[in-house]
Amino acid sequence: MRQLSQHDAAFLYSDNAHANSNVTLIHIYDQSTAPGGRIRFKDILAHIEGRLHQSPIFRQKLKRLPFDLDFPYWIEDEYFDLEFHVRHIALPKPGDWRQFCIQVSRIHARPLDLNRPLWEMYVIEGLDSFVDLPPGSFAIVTKLHHAALDVEHGSEITSLLHDTSPQPNPIEPPEPWYPETPPGELTMMARGLVGSVWPPSRLVRPGLNLVRTLAPMVSTFIHDVLNKPSRIVLTRFNAPVSPYRAFDTRRFPLADFKLIRNLVPGARINDAVLAVCGGALRSFLDLQGELPEQSLWAMAPVYMRDADSEAGDPREVAWIRVQLGTDIADPVERLRMIKEQTEHELLEHAVSATELTDTRHHASAATLAFTSKFLTRAAMEVDKRAPRANCTITNVPGPSQPLYLIGARMTYFSAIMPITDGMGLVFAVTSYDGKIIVSPTFCREQMPEPELFAQAIRDSFQEYLAAAQSKVVPIRSAPRRKAAAPVLIRGGRPEAKANATRTPRTRASGSSRTRNSGESA
């Protein structure tokens, strides 16, 4: 049996009644490219069933130990039922983008059944009135628990279900599947007890080991509570969240982001994405009379590999904290500040999640399970009082070439990320087939009209694109750094309209059209 890691268990322990750790992947298809121009639900079921054997995530569920003596284990679900996990629904007429966003937000907000494999898939028909997609399109919305996802699993799920040409790749037929007999409670308890006392070195000075484990982390939490309120100005997104979610998206050509990054020599595409998000926050909060004088901050992950790691080893996730320049009216100066900041943060302050939480070498299993739950809950309490940032910007990389599902071309790929108390805004930035898609997830009570914020993203992008097109930008000749670029993820929490002093700003151009499926700017 494979055991849940300490890092992934933290997502499980962080779930509560109003905030869960679901990640939702959204794929939209043009079925006119499929044989006969139509795909039936039973065809999709058969396609998925033929590929279940390619990843253990589909048929495995979590088995928690009595009294949580150790981290949970993955076991096969002896009652696995594909049709429970894959569901078929349709949008009501007229089947427009707004209805789709509302439906997907509701799906994302509902918690998963933790007694079954941690995923659900919804085939949604009736996407007939999207501005830039053909009538008759359909979507597959896949909801997974973050505990089931490592850094690269989201991309793995996408690649498993799709082909790189309209003709499906031949897949070797799976062997007949017979679930393993699940272990009993006594077996699991014995396993947990053995893990608590083996190896014997874990029993040496257990009290000292616990102090060594907790002391630096508790010290960090206390430092955060005492010092961060003076650095992070709170916005509407930094308050407790409700159980309800809202989502929208905007889609842009990757080539335009390459043009924008050249406004500042040495800037990366991710710097340009951060700058566009910062411009959107500035413009939206200013319009609401809530723009603070201080810059807002974002948490952004960086995918890294250790110097000693080998090809195929999973990448580490490190976190950097970046000012978004919401106090800077000039978009080019904002991009310059972000570029200088991310370079410094990558070199000096990126902190590995494993480095922060890996206590396996000096604590027993029971101590680790207790410590992980304690630290997860303590971190959530810290975020309620002193958020580490105002939002999170996370990257979900997608394929650069078109993908197909039973011949239907995938036209859109985005994601909805989990939000938490204290961080009610998370940007999911996805890339697919020459496009970058920016998709904010909100608490519905904090953002009742998400299309207004999505329009602010488009306006910010238009402002940068106009600046890039209006000047000759030198092509950079220096080789790019090998350090991993900030790739973007998950977040924090809200309260009141913190000292909102209106600041003069440069108005971005762009229409005020309501939402669609990610129009190209």
N, C-alpha and C positions, 0 to 999 in steps of 0.2 A: 504493500500500500504506500502511496505517495503522500507525504505529509505537507500540510499548508505551511508555508514559510512564515517566519515572524513578521516580516514586512507585509505580506498579503493578509495575515490574520488581523492586522490593525484595521483594514477596511471592514472586516466582518464585525469587529468590536465597536466600530464607530457608528454603526447603524442605530437609529432611534426612530421614534414614532413619526417625526416630521422631516427626516433627512436620511436617505439611504445612499449606498455607494454604487448605484446602477450606472453603467455606461451604455449608451444607446447608439448604435451605428445605423445610418440611414442610407440606403441605396435606392435610386430611382432608375427605371428602365424604359426604353422605347421598344415595345414588343413588335413594332412593324418590321424589325430586322430579323425576327425569328421565322423559322419555316412556317409558312401558312399565315404569317402575320399575327399569330395569336398564341398565347401560352395559357394553359389551364392550370388550376390550382393543383390538380392531381399530378401534373407533369412536374411542378415544383417540388411536391412531396417526394416523388420518386427520385428526383435529382438529389435532394438532400439526403435521402435514405442511402443512396449509393455512395455517399461520401462521409457518412458518420464515422467510419472506421479510421479516417485520416487524422482525427484529433481526439484525445481522451476527454476533452472538455464537454463533449456532447452527452455522454452517457454516465458520467461520474457525478456523484453528489458528495456533500460533506457529512462526515460522521464526527460529532463532537463527543469528547470523552466525559464520563461522569465527573461532575464537579470541576470541569475544565482543567483536569490534571495536566494536560499537555495541549499543544495545538491540534486542531482537527485534522482528520485524515480524509483523503479522497477514496471513496469506495464506489463500486459499480451499483447503479440503481437497478435492482432486480425487477422493478415494476415500470421500467422505462417505457413511455408511450410517446411516439413521435408526434402524433396528432394532438397531444396535450400541449406540446411545446411550439408547434407550428400552427398558427391560427389565421383565419381568412375573414377579412372585413372589407367594407366598402365605404367610401366617403358619400355623404348625402349630396344631392344636386345643389349647387352646380359643380362641386368638386374642385374648389379653388385652393390657392396656396394658404389662405388664412385658415380654412377648415382643416387642412392637412397639418399645419403647425399646432393647432389646438388638439387634434387627435393624438399626434405624436407626443406632445407634452403630457397628456394624460397617461399614455402608455408608460412613459419614462418615470412618472411620479409614483406609480403603483409598485409596492415592494414585491420582490420575487419570493416564491415559496422556497424557503431554505431547506426543506425536506426533499427537494427534487434537484436534478441538475440545474445549475444556476444560469439558465438562459431561457428566453422566449423569443419567438420569431413571428412577426405579423406580416402577412401578405395583404397589402392595401390596394384595392382597385378603385376605379372611379376618379382618377386624377385627370379630369377632362378639361379644366379651365386654367391651367398654368400658363403664364405669359410666354415663357420661352421653352416649353416642352410640348411635344405632339399630343393631341387628344388620345386617350386610351392608354396612356402610360400607367405603370403600376410601381409600387414601392415594396421593398422588403426592409422592415424595421427590426433590428436584432438587439434585444436588451440582454446584457450580461452583468453579473456582479463583478465589481472590481477585484474581489478576492480571487476570481478565476482568471484574471488577466495579468500576465507579466508585461514588461515594457513593449514587447512586440507581438502579443497575442492578437490584438485587434487587426493588425495587418494579416496575420495568419488566417483568421476566420474569413477575411475577404478573399484571400487567394485560394482557399480551399473550395469555395463555392463557385468560383468563376474560372473562365478560360480566356486565353488571349486572342481567340479567333471565334467567329460565329459557329464554327464546327467544334463541338465539345471534344476535349482531349480524351483519349481512351483511358479509362480507369480500370485497373485490375479488380475484378469482382471480389468483394470482401468475403472472408470466411464466415460461416454461420456464427452468430454471436450468442454465447451462452453466459449470462452474468455469473460472476463469482458469488459464492455463498457469503453473505455479509457477516462480519464478526459479531459475536454476542457482546453483551454489556460487560460480562466478567473478563472476556478476552481484552476488550478495550481498556478496562480498568487496570488489568495486569500490565498491559503495554505502557500505560501512563505511569504506573508505579515504578516499573523498571527504568523508564526514561528519567524518573526523578532521582534515581540513585546511581545511574551508570552513565559515564565512567565514574569510578570511585573518587577521582580527583574533584568531581563536582561537589562532594560532601565535605571537603576540607574548608574549614572556616566559612560555613554558609552565610553567617551573618555579615562577615566582612565582604563576601562576594556581593551580597545584596546591596550593601552600602556603596560598594564600588560601582555597581550597576546604576543605582538610582541617584546618587549624590550629584554627579555632574549634570544629569538631565534635569533634576529638580532645580539645581542652581540656575540652569539656563532658563527654565520657566519663570523663576522668580525675577531674574534679570529682565526677561521680556515684559513681565507685568509692570515692573517699576519704570522701565525706560522707554518702551515703544509707544505709549500713548502720546509722548511729546513729539514723535516723529511721524506718526500716521494720523492724518486728519480723517475723521469718519464721514462717510456719505450714506445715502439711503441704502446702499448695498451692504453696509457693515452693521447689520442688526440681526436678531434671530429670524430664521426663515420659517415659512409655513410649509405644509406638506404639498403645496401646489406649485407647478412649474410653468414657465413660459419659454418659448424658443422662437428664434427667427434666424435668417441667414442672408448673406450677400456673397455673390460669386464674381471673381475678377480674373482677367488673364494674367498668368504667371509672367508673361513678357513685360507687362506693365509694371509689375513689382520689380523686375530687374532694372527697368528704366528708372524707377523711383530710387532704388538703392544707390544709383550712380550720382544722385544729388550730393552725396557725401562720400568722398573717396574712402575705400576700405569698408564701407557699410555692407552688411549681409542682408539677405532677403528677410531674415527673421527680425533684424533691426527695423526694416521698413514696415513689417507687420505690426510690431510694437508701436511704432510711431503713428500708424493709421488708427490703431485702437486708442492710443492716447488722444489723438485729435477728435475721435468720436466721443470719448468721455468728456473732453473739454466742451465741445459744442453742445452736447445734450444737457449737461449740468448747467451750463451757462443759460441755455434756453429756459430751464426750469427755475432759474434764480438760485441755484445751489452750488455754484462753482467755488471751491475753496481757493484761497490765495496760495496755499502750498500745493506742490505737485502730489498727485496720487501715485501709489506704488503698485506694482504687479509682481506676483511670484511666477517664475517661469522655469520649467525643468530643462536640464541639459542632459542628453544621452551621452554617456562616456564609457570607455573601456579601460580597464586597468592595464598598466604596461605589461604585466605578466599574463594577461588573458590570451586565450587562443581563439582562432577563427571559429565561429559558431557559439562561443560563450555568450550568455545573455549580457546585455549592456546595463551598466549602472545608471540610475537616475540621480542626478545631482540637481540642487535647487539654487537659483540665484534670485535676488530681489532687485528690481529695477524701477527707477523713477520713470514715469510715462510722459513727463514734460507737459502736464495739463496746465501748468502756469506759464507756458511759453506760447505766445500767439503766432510766432513765425514758424511755419511747418519745417523749413529746412534746419533751423536752429534746434528744433525739437529732435529731429532725426540725428543731428550731429551729437547732441547731448546723450541720446540713447546709445549710439554707436560707441562712444567713449566709455560709457558706463558698463555696457555688456562686456567689452574687452577686459576691463579691470575686474569685474565680478568673476568672469570665467577663470582668470589667472589667479585671483587671490581668495575668493570667498565661496566658490561652489562647494556645497556640502553634500556628500553622498548619503542617501537615505539608509543604505546598509551600514555605513560608517556610524551613523547616529544610533541605529537600533540593534546592531549585531552584538549580542551579549552571549552568544552560544558557547563561547570558550570558557566562561567563568560563571556559569549559573546552571542550575538544574532545570529540567523541563517544566516542572511545576512553578519554579521561580520565574522562568521566562514567560509562561502563560500569564501569570499574575502581573508581572512587570509590564508586559505588552498592553494588557487591558488598562492598567493604571496609567501608563504613559499616554495611551490613546485618549482616555477620558480627560486626563490633566491637560493635554494639548488642546482639546476642544474647549475646556474652560478658559484657558489662556486666550484662545482666539475670540471668545465672547467678550473678554475685557480689554484685550490689547491685540487686535488683529495684526498679523505679520505683514499684511498687504491689503489693498482695497479690492483686488480682484486677482484671478489667476488666468494666465494665457497658456494654453497647452496645445501641443502639436500632435495630430494623428496622421502620420504620413500615409499617403495612398500611392497607387501605381501611377507611373508616368504615361502608360499606354492604355488604350481603351480595353475594357474588360466586357465579357459577355456571360449571360446566364441563359443556358439552353438557346443560344442564338440571339437573345434580346440584348441590345447594347446598353451598358450602364452609362447613364448621362449625368449622374449626380452622386456625390459621396460626401456626407458630413456626419457629425457626431453631436450628441448631447451629453454633457459631463455632469457629475454629481456636484451639488453645492452644499454648503454647510452653514451652521450658525456663524455669523461674523463675516462670511464671504458669500454673498448672494449673487455674485456675477462671475461666470467663468466663460472665457472665450475658447471655443474649440476651433482650431485652425487646421483644416484638412487640405490636401493637395491631390489632384487627380486630372490626368490627361490634359496638362497645360493650363489648369485652372487652380486658383487658390480660393478656398471657401472659408469665410469667417462667420462663425455661428455662435452667438452669445446665448447662454442659458441663464435664466433669471428665476428668482422667487416671484410668483405671479402677483403677490401683494405689493412687492417693491417695484414691479414694472408691469402695470396693467395693460400697457400699450406697447408691446415689444417692437412693433413695426416702426415706431418713432425712433427707437435706438438703432434699428437696422438701417434706417435712412441716414442717421448720423454717421454710421460706418461708411456708407456709400459717399456721402458728402465729403468726409475726411479723405477718402481715397481720391475723389475727383480733385480735391485741392492739391494733393501731392502730385497727381498726374499732370495737372495743368502747370505746376511749377517745373516738373521735369521736362515737359514738352516745350516750355518757353525759353529754355536756356540750353546751350551746347554743353553737354556734360562729358568730360574726358573719360575715355575708356581706361579702366584701371590696368596698369601694367604689372604691378607688384603681384607675386604669387599669393594665393589665399592662404591664410593660416590653417594649420592642421587641427587646431583645437575645435572641438565640437561646437556647433552653433547652438544658441538657446532654442530648444524645441519645446513647444508650449503645453501646461496642465492644471490643476485642481485647486480648490479654494476655500475661503474665509468668511466675512460677515458684517451687518449694518446697524445704524442708529441715526436718527434725526438728520437735520440739514446743517451739519457742522459748520459753524461760522461762515456761512456762504456769502462771501463778498463778491459781487459781480466784477468781473475783470474784462477790460476791453479785449475783443477778439476779432480775428479775421474771419468773416463769414465765408463758409465754403459754398461753392456753387453746386448745383445739382437739382434735379426735380424732386418733388415731394410725393412721388408715386408710392402707393402702399405696397406691401410686401408681395413678392413673387418668389419663384423657386430659385433665386440667386442670380438675378440678372447680371449680365456682363456690363461693366461700367463703360 
